[in-house]
Amino acid sequence: MKLKRILATAALAMGTSFISSTAFARVGVDVGISVGGPPPPPRVVGPVGVAPGAGYVWTNGYWNWTGGTWGWVDGRWAVPPRGHRVWVEPYYHPYGGGAYHYHRGYWR
């Protein structure tokens, strides 16, 4: 567990400039990937409904980069993997030259 914390801290300290256009790093923290091409389409909004039971949290739908195109992933009710984890939604930001940096969602 200590090694994971050290690696995560080192990854944060180094920033994201070392990530190539196809790499994806994940050591408890999402460093992200560079996506060439257009930004993701607008978010699809739909009904949420009622949680199926105690302990479930809603994770919003999002656009996922699938190696050449954006694919929609529906929102869903999920039980956090451990304890009081929270879902960190995927996010995107311009990277330069028309590319985007995409960070996948994860439990924190």
Buried (B, 14 or more C-beta within 10 A) or exposed (E): EEEEEEBBEEBEEEEBEEBEEEEBBEBBBBBBBBBEEEBBEEEEEEEEEEEEEEEBBEBBBBBBBEEEEBEEBEBEBEEBEEEEEEBBEBEBEEBEEEBBBBBBBBBE
